[in-house]
């Protein structure tokens, strides 16, 4: 797909460059009049040239590359690029979690009597491509799922692509599992909406034609009364011949009472005292290792005791090694302070969170951007964890922060701000124009129009792929630009109509070019997905600023000075309001500022989340953050955590 992708990236970049040049040439030609340039002739020629340029790069006009539904060739290209993206994403996350060279030996046994180890999970899948991994909290189920995904992507040869997803974001009552998978594909890989490269409905067809298969992590994250129905829906959507991987806590899977058809069920084993001792000795200096010896003796003497039970999972051993890197682990022998497994786990989680913040040395070693105050950091994380627990999710997607603010209140707040900015922009311009008496009414009308549009845009709707004529750059841009240009031309003259019409055509083409990414092979992340929205906002704002500046100079310039600069400023304000209406970034920003002003979250939220990831409290799952484990999330949320039965 290399050549095909290069063509698409070239086309996208060509549109961006063409839009910027058209805006700059329009402004330059209007005001550089020393050489006898006629504005009407200049703008007319530029408008025709711009439309001709759009026609040359318009993918809709190239029928062979703009077929309605994605073809086999489109989907082959999407599969290859998606596999590359996912492999980079999960390999980097594996390295960030310290699992590349620092992994406890996970082992299991299946109901069919076959033993297995973490480094042989790919072979187990190849022998039986329907697997269910069961274990207790912290037993390594998510790690196994990630290692399997990476291993299969290492060997990918064009077949189905494994897609690792957390089940916490799926509600079986409201969404079919395949519909949910499709939505998640588009959310984390927006380039799948690039209809030129991959055709229309590429994400839908990848699911429908089974070119991807699910690695579903965490059945226990679905509400208990919905789990049986969830398993039944999974069985129907992915019957016995389809590859499938599912992880779950053992008790929760058993209580659901619905087997996964045709699956080999593997039970992850708890760690014994020799494995615990071997790991902690290997990851400690001689002095620290010596401090662990009383613990090792206790584990040998009481292999079924509370401490052995608490340290029987890879998560707990990793936490213990991290927490007591410079501390005294023998305090864990205090039965009064730590009477059971739950008390030990809570202590380790508390020490993880408290130790990560407020220490300059720790921040420097982790390469965090700054030292965050410990108390405030814990309060911020507790707010996020509580909201996630209330909604029953473990994925912290930046665009979902809006749900932490009441839906109606968020819509009103965002609409009020945008309406104010848009209304001020129009009213300010009119106040210095030839009709200043109309400024208040015009500004109010513009503000109300923007506010109403913002209220409508505040509804959380998934964007749909463009079809038919709406995929045409030249037709959509030309028709909208001509319609608005005719109105302005009738009111203010030919030059004003030409510059406003051309400006609107440029803005529409720019939005079209920025509407989807050509970089499906780029690994997704919160920064990557947010950056696309920000680019669209500021590029659109600047283009409309140039358009309004030129229009103000044409309409009002002959009579008043400074109108070009005023037009640029007002155009920037109005352009911003129009650019952000349908973008997730705006509603995230409104929610973030509102919550930060109330002390619920830090002002630099994304920086804080990324630092928390570097400090080991959070981890990445595609375009979302997660707490390092659900034990950490539930502890911060103050929610009960299931304790292993039969200990």
N, C-alpha and C positions, 0 to 999 in steps of 0.2 A: 504493500500500500504506500510505499515511500513516495513515488512520483505523484500519486493522486493527492496525498496529504500536502506535499509541497505546493501543488497548484492551488489548493484551497487556501492555504496560508498566504500565498502571494495575492490571491484575489481579495482576501479580507484586508490585508495590509494596503493593497492598492486603493480600496474604497476609503480607508482611513486617511491616507495621504491625499487622495483626490478631494475629500471633503474639506480638509484643512486648507489646501491650496485654493479651493473655490471661495471659501470665506475670506481669506486674506486678499486674493485678487479683487474680489468685489469691493472690499474696503479701500484698497490701494487705488483702484481705477476711479473711484469717486472723488478722491481728494488730491490726486496728482494731476492737476489740470493745466500745468504749464505747457504741456505739449499738445494742447488742443484736443484732448480726449473728450469725446461726447459721452456723458454718463449713460444715456439711453442706449446708444449703440454698443457701448462697452458691456453693459449688463445683459443686453439681449444676446450678444455673441457668447458671453460667458455662460448664460443659462442654457443655450442650445448646446454648447460644447460640453457642459456638465452632464446633460441628459444623454448625449452621445457617449460620453465616457461610461456612464452607468449602464447603458445598453451593451457596451463592449464587455463589461465584467458581470453582467446580470446572470446568475446561475439559472434563473427560470427560463431565460431565452435559449439556453443550451439544453434542449429537450433530453438529450441522451444522459445528461448528468442531473437532470431534475425530474426524474420519474416520480410518480406519486408515492407508492410504497417502496420501502427499502428492498433492493434486489439482493440476490445471493452474494454478489460481489460486494455490495455495500456492507452486508452483515459479516462477511469474511474479514473485511477491513476493520469493522468495529470490534470483532472478537480479538483480532491480533493486537489492536491498540489497547483494548481494555485489559488484556492479559499483561501487557507491558506496564500499564499504569498500576494495576493491583500488585504486581510483583515488586515494583519500586516502593510502593506505599507500605506494604507489610514487611518488607525486608528492612526498611528504615525504622519502622516501629519496633520490630524485633530487636534491632540494635539499640534503640533508645531505651527499651525496657531492660537492657542488660542481659538479654537471653541468648545472644549470639555465642558468647563464650562463658556464660555463667548460669548454667541450667542444671537443676537437679534432674536425676534420671527418673523420668516418669515411667511407670510400668502398670500394666493392666492384665486382666484375663477376661475372655469373652464367654458368653453363655455356651458357646460351642466348644469350650475347653482350650481355645488357642491363647497362649500368652502373647504379650506384646510389650514393646518399649517405645519411648518417645522418638528415638531416632529411626524407628521402623514403621512409623505411622503411614507413610506413603505406600509402602509395600502392603500393609494391611488393607488399605483402601483399594489398591489395584486388584487384590484377591477378592474383595467383597465390597463393591462401591456403594453400599448402604450401611452406614455405621451410626450407632448411638453410643456416646460416651457418657457414663454416669459416674458421679463422685460427689464428695461433700464440698461445702464451700471452701475455696482455696486449694482444692485438690489438683488443679492444673487443667481443667476442662477447656477454658478459653485459650490457654497456651497450646494445648494439643490442636485445637481448631486452627489457630494461627500457623503453627508449624506445618500442619497438613496443607493449608492453603498455599503457603510459600513453596513447599515441596512439589505440589502439583503444578504450580506456575513455573517452577524451574524446568519441569519436563514438558511444558505445554507445546503441543505440536499442531495446533489448529482445532483441537476438539473442544468440548464444552469447558467453559471457564468457571472455576470455583469462586463464588461470591460470598464472603464472610459477612454476616449480618447479625446484629443483636436483636433478639425477639422482643425486647422491651418496647420497641416502637410500633409493634403490631397489635391491633385490637381486632380479634376475630369476629366480634359482633358488628363491626362497621366496615370491614374491608376484607376482601378475598386475599389469600396469601400471595397469589401471583400478581394481583393488583398492587399490593403492598411492596413486593419486590420491584415491580416496575417503577413505582414512585421513588423508592430509595435509589434505584439506578440513576434516574434523572436528577435527583437531588445531589448526589455525590459526584456524578459525571455529567454535568450540563452540556458537554460537547456532543452527547448523543442526540441533541436537538439540532445539530448541524446537518440540515437536510441535503446540502450539496454533497457532503462527503458520505453520509450514511443513509440518505433517503428519509422519508417520513416514517414516524413510529418505529424507529430503530430499536429503542429500548423495549417496547412492547413485543416486537417480533423476536428479539433475543430470548425473551422468556417463553413466548408461545412455541418457538421452534426448538426449545431446549438447548440453545447454544450456550447458556449459562446454567449452572445448577447451584442450589443453596447449601451453604454451610451455616446452619442456624444455631446460634449460641445462646443458651440460657432459657430453656423452657420455663424454669421457675420464675422468670421475670414477668410472665403472663399471669394475670389474676387466677387464683386457684379454681374458681367456678367456671373459668373459660378454657382450662387446659385440655380437658377431654375433647371439647369441640375443636380446639386448635389442632390437636393431633389428628382428628378425623379429617379436617380440611387439608392438612398437609398430606395425608395418605391419598386423598382424592386428587389433589393437584399434582402430586409426584408419585405415581403408582410404582409397584414393585420393580419394574424394569428401569426406573430412573435413578441416577446417582443422587445421593442425599446424605448429609451428615447433620446430626443433631446432638447437642449437649444439654445435660440437665442434672440437677441435684437428684440423688437417688430416691429419696423419700417422695419428692414432688412428682417424679415420673411414675413411681409405683401407685401413688394415690390417684393419678389421672386415669389409670386403668385401661388405657388404649395403647396397644403395641404399635410400633412403626412397622408396617408391612414389609416383610422380607429383609429386615435389618439385622445385622449382627450386633448384639448389645455387649459393650465392653465396660467393665467396672474398674475404675482407677483405684489402685491400692494405696493405703496410707503408708507413710514412711516409717521404717523401723529405726531403733536407736542407733544402729551402725550407720545408716544413711544420713541421719541427722548429724551425728558426730563428724562424719567424714566431710560433709559440706561445710560445717562451721569451722572445722580445723583448717580446711583448704582456703578459706576466705578470711583468715585472721592472721595477724602477726603473732610471733611466739608468746608475747606477753598476754595478748587478748585470748589466745587459744588456751593458755594456762588457766585463765579465769573461768573458762567454760567447763573445766574438768569436774567440779562438783555436780554440775548439771548432767554431764554424761554418766557419772556414777549413779545418780538418781534414776536416770532413764533405764539403765541396765538393771537396777534393783526393782523398779516398778514399771515394767513395760506396758502395763495396762492402767497406769495411774493418770491423774488429771493433767500433769505436765506432759507426759508422753502423748496423751490424747490431743492436747492443745498444739503440740509441735509436730503433729503427724501429717501436716499438709505442707506443700512447697511454699505457699504464701506465708504461713506462720514462720517457717524456718528463715525465709528471706527477710521478713520483718525483724525477727530476733537478731539476725546477723547485722542488719542495718542499725537497729536501735542500740545494740550493745557493742558497737564497734569500738567505743571508748568508755563504756559503762561497766557496771558490775552485774552480770546476769544472775548471780546467786540469789538476788532478791526474789526471783521467781519461785524459790523454794519455800517462801513464806506462805503457809497454808491459810493463815488468817487474812492476809491481804489479797491472796489469789486462791480462793477456795475451789474454783472450777475452771473449765475451759473458757467459758464466756468472759470471766474476769481477766484472764490472761490475754485473750484476743483483744478485748477493749483496751487494755493497757498498751499493748503493742501498737494498735492503731492510733491511740492518743499520742504516744511518743513519736510515731512517724510524722503526724501532722505538726505537733509542737516543735519537733526538732528541725523541720524543714524551713521554718520561718523565724525571723528575728535574729539570725546568726550570720554575721558577715563572712565568716570562714566557709560556712556551708554554701551560702549564696555564691561566693567566688568559685568554689570547687565545682559547683553545678553550672557555672556560667549564666546565672540568673541576671536579669537586667538591673535589679536593685534588691535591697533588703526590705522585705515587707514586714510590717509590725505583726507580731505573733497573734495577739488577741484579735486584731481586726481581720487578719487573714482567716483565722478560724471562724469568725462570725460570718464573713462573706461566703466561705465554703459551706457553712452550715445552712445559710439561706438557699444556696443553689441545691444542696442535697435534699433539703426539706421540700422544695418545689418539685424536684425530680421524683422523690418518694410519693408525694401526693398524686402525681400523674402516672405513677407506676412505670417510669422509664429509667434507663441507665445511660442513654445517649444525651449529651449536652451539646446540641446543635446551636450555633450562634443565632440562626434565624428563628429559633423557637423561644428565644428570651422574651419575645413579645407576650408569650403566654403567662409570664410572671406578673404582668400588669393586666388588670381587667380589660376584656376585649373592647367594651364600649368606651371605657375611659381612655384606652390607648388610641382608639379611632378619633375621639374628640380632641385629644391632646395633639396628635399628629396633624389633624386637619386644621386646628386652630393655628398652629405654628406656620404651616405651609400657606394657609390663607392670608395670614398677616404678612409673610414675606412677599407673596405674589401681589397682594393689594398695595403694599407700600411701594413696590417696584413700579407698578403702573401709575399709582397716584402721584408719586414723586416726579415721574417723567411729565405727567400732564400738568403738574403745578407750575412748571417752567415752560410749558408749551404755549401755543397761541390761544389756548382755551383753559386758563387756570381755574375758572369758575366750575368747570366740570371735573376738576381733580378729585374732590371727595367722593362724588357719586361714581366716577369711573373706577377709582381705587376700591371703593366698597363693592362694586359689582364684580370686579376682577377677583377680589379676595373671596367673595362668596362663591364664585364659580370654581376657584381652585379648591376651596374647602369642601364643596360638594363632591368634586372629583376625587379628593383625598379620602373622603368617607367611603365612597364607592370602591376605591382602590385598597382600602384597609382590609377588605375581606380576603382571607387567606385562600387563594385559588392557585392551583397548579397551572403554569403556562402550557398552552397547547401548541403542537407543531403547526407551522404555517402551511396552508394548502392553497393550490390553485394560484389565482392572480395575486393573492396576498404574499406570495413568495417572490414577487417581481420587484426588484429595486427601482427600475426606471418607471414603471407604471404607477406604483403607489407614491413614490416621491414626486413624480411629475404631476399627477392629478391633485394631490394635496397642495403642493406648492402653487399650482396654477389657480386653484380655487381661492386660496387666501390672497394670492397676489392680485387677482382681479378685484377683490373687495378693497384692498388698500389702494390699488391704482385708481379706482373710481373716487375714493375719498381724498387722496393726497397727490395724485399725479402718477405718470407712467414710471418714473424712476423709483418712487417709493414702492409701487406695486412690484416692480422687477426685483428690487433688493430683498423685500420681505418674502416674496414667493421663492426666490432662489435660496434664501436663508432657511426657509422651512423645508425645502427639498433637501438641502444639505443635512439638516438636523434629522430628518426621517431616514436618509441613507446611512447616516452615522449610527443611529439606533439599530438599524438593520444589521450593520456590520458588527456591532458590539453585542448583538442579541444572542449569539452562540459562539462557543470557543471551538477553534480547530484543533485544540491540543487535548484530545482524548487520551493520548498516551502519557500526558503529564500526571504524576501522582497527585491525588486530591488531598486537600488539607483545609482547615478552617481559613488560613491566610489566603490560600489560592481562590477559594470560592468567594470570599469577601472582596478580594482585590478586583474581581471582574465587575462587581456592582459599583465599586468606587470609581473605576475607570470610566464606566458608562455615565456616572453622575457628572464628573468634572469635565469630561470631554464634551458632553452635551451642553453643559452650562456655558463653557467658553465659546462654543460655536454660536449659540443663541445670543451671547453677549455681543459678539462681533456683528451679528445680524441687526440687533436692536440699535447698536451704536451707529451703524451705517444708516439705518432708517431714520434715526433721530436727526442725524446730520442733514439728510436730504429734506426731511419734512420741515424741521424747525431751524436748521443751521443758518439759512440766509438771513434770519432776523435776530438770532440770539447766539452769543458765544458760549462755549463750553457744553454745547448740546451733545457733541459726539461722546465726550467722556461721561456725561450723565447717562446717555443712552447705553454705553457699555456697562455702567454700574447697574442700571435698572434691568438691562437685558440679562446680566449675570444672576440677578435675584429671581427674575421670572423663569429664566432657563433652568435654574436649580429646582424650582418648584415643579416644573414640568418633567424634569429628568428623573426625579426620585419617586414619583407617584407610585409606580408599580414595582419598585425595587425593594427587595427584602432588607437591604442595608438601611434604608430610611427608618423603617419600623423598628429594626434592631436598635438604631441610634436613639430614637425617641424613648424606647424602653430603658436602654442603658443609662441615659442621662437622668431620667426620672428616678430610677432606682438608686443611682449614685447620689443624687441630691438628697435622698431620704436616708443615706448611709447604709443601704442594703448591699451595695456592691461598690468596688473601687471605680474611680473615674477611668483609669486605664485598664479596662476589664480584659481585653484580649492579651495585653502584655502580662497581666497577672495570671491568666489561665496558662499561658505558655511557660511562664516561670514555674507555676505549680507542676506542670508536666516535667520540666527539667529537674525539679526537686523530688520527683517520685510520687507525688500525691495524685496526679492525674496521668492519663495516658490518652493516646489518640486512637480513634477507630474511624478511619476514613476522614470525612469532613467534620466529625464530631469529637468532642472530648468525652472521656469517661473518667470516673474515679478509678484509682488503681485497682480496686476490687469493690464489689458490692458491700463487703464488710466495712470498708472505709466510708462509703456513701451512707449506709444505714446507721453507722455509729455517729456520724456527723448530723444526720437527720434526727437522731434520738429515737429511731424505730427499732423494734425487736428483730433480732437476727436468728433464724432457725439454728438450733444446735444439733449436732449429729446424734442420732439415736443409737442405742446399743453400745455406747462407749464404755 
